C-alpha cells in the first residue's frame, strides 16, 4: 500500500508545501532586514530543510519532526504579536501542511514488531 503512486504524490505535495513555506519565510525575513537583526531566526527556519529531505525519503522520524515543526509554528503564531495578515498566512500554511502530511502518512511502510 505504501508504494501506491497516489500516496507517494501526497507525500511529495506535503513536503513541497513545507519547503515552500520555509523558503517564503526566509525570503520575506531577508527582504525585511532580519538578516542583520535576527540571523538565528533564518538559521532556525533553514534547519527544517534536512528533515523535509529525509521525510521525502520516507524516514518516519523526519516525518514526525516536520509535523511537530508545523504544530509548533501554529502555536507560535498564536502567541506572538505582529501583523495579523502575516500571522494568518503562516497559520493557514502550517495547517495546510499538517493536513497534507496527515493525508500522506499512508505512504510510509507499516510498522512490524519483531518477535523474540
C-alpha positions as CSV (number, residue, x, y, z in Angstrom):
1,X,0.0,0.0,0.0
2,X,2.9,2.4,0.7
3,X,4.1,2.0,-2.9
4,X,0.9,3.4,-4.2
5,X,1.6,6.4,-6.6
6,X,-1.3,8.4,-5.0
7,X,0.3,8.1,-1.6
8,X,3.7,9.0,-2.9
9,X,2.3,12.0,-4.7
10,X,0.5,13.1,-1.5
11,X,3.9,12.9,0.4
12,X,5.6,14.9,-2.3
13,X,3.0,17.7,-2.2
14,X,3.1,17.8,1.6
15,X,6.8,18.1,1.8
16,X,6.9,20.5,-1.2
17,X,4.5,22.8,0.7
18,X,6.6,22.6,3.8
19,X,9.7,23.5,1.8
20,X,7.8,26.4,0.1
21,X,6.8,27.7,3.5
22,X,10.4,27.8,4.7
23,X,11.7,29.4,1.5
24,X,8.9,32.0,1.6
25,X,9.5,32.9,5.2
26,X,13.3,33.2,4.7
27,X,12.8,35.4,1.6
28,X,10.4,37.7,3.5
29,X,12.6,37.9,6.6
30,X,15.6,38.7,4.5
31,X,13.7,41.3,2.5
32,X,12.6,42.9,5.7
33,X,16.2,43.1,7.0
34,X,16.1,40.4,9.6
35,X,19.4,39.0,8.4
36,X,21.2,41.7,10.4
37,X,18.9,41.8,13.3
38,X,17.9,38.2,13.9
39,X,20.0,35.8,11.8
40,X,19.2,32.9,14.1
41,X,15.6,33.0,13.0
42,X,16.7,32.4,9.5
43,X,19.1,29.6,10.6
44,X,16.3,28.0,12.6
45,X,13.9,28.1,9.7
46,X,16.6,26.6,7.4
47,X,17.2,23.8,9.9
48,X,13.8,22.4,8.8
49,X,15.0,21.6,5.3
50,X,17.0,18.4,6.1
51,X,14.0,17.0,7.9
52,X,11.9,17.7,4.8
53,X,14.5,15.9,2.7
54,X,14.5,12.8,4.9
55,X,10.7,12.8,5.2
56,X,10.6,12.7,1.5
57,X,12.9,9.6,1.6
58,X,10.3,8.1,3.9
59,X,12.1,8.3,7.2
60,X,9.4,8.2,9.9
61,X,11.4,10.3,12.4
62,X,11.8,13.1,10.0
63,X,8.2,12.9,9.0
64,X,7.2,13.3,12.7
65,X,9.7,16.2,13.1
66,X,8.2,18.1,10.2
67,X,4.7,17.6,11.5
68,X,5.7,18.7,15.0
69,X,7.5,21.7,13.5
70,X,4.3,22.7,11.8
71,X,2.4,22.3,15.1
72,X,4.9,24.4,16.9
73,X,4.6,27.1,14.2
74,X,0.9,27.1,14.7
75,X,1.3,27.6,18.4
76,X,3.9,30.2,18.0
77,X,1.8,32.2,15.5
78,X,-1.0,32.3,18.1
79,X,1.2,33.5,20.9
80,X,3.2,36.4,19.3
81,X,2.2,39.9,18.5
82,X,2.6,41.3,15.0
83,X,0.9,41.9,11.7
84,X,-2.4,40.0,11.6
85,X,-2.1,39.2,7.8
86,X,1.4,37.7,8.2
87,X,0.3,35.6,11.2
88,X,-2.9,34.5,9.4
89,X,-0.9,33.4,6.3
90,X,1.6,31.5,8.4
91,X,-1.2,29.8,10.4
92,X,-3.0,28.8,7.2
93,X,0.2,27.5,5.6
94,X,1.0,25.5,8.8
95,X,-2.5,24.0,8.9
96,X,-2.4,23.1,5.3
97,X,1.0,21.3,5.6
98,X,-0.2,19.4,8.7
99,X,-3.4,18.2,6.8
100,X,-1.3,17.2,3.8
101,X,1.1,15.4,6.0
102,X,-1.7,13.6,7.7
103,X,-3.1,12.5,4.4
104,X,0.4,11.3,3.3
105,X,1.1,9.1,6.3
106,X,-0.1,6.1,4.3
107,X,3.0,6.5,2.1
108,X,5.1,5.0,4.8
109,X,5.6,1.3,5.3
110,X,3.6,-0.3,8.1
111,X,5.4,-0.9,11.4
112,X,6.2,-4.5,12.1
113,X,7.3,-5.5,15.5
114,X,9.9,-8.2,15.7
115,X,9.1,-11.2,17.9
116,X,11.7,-12.7,20.2
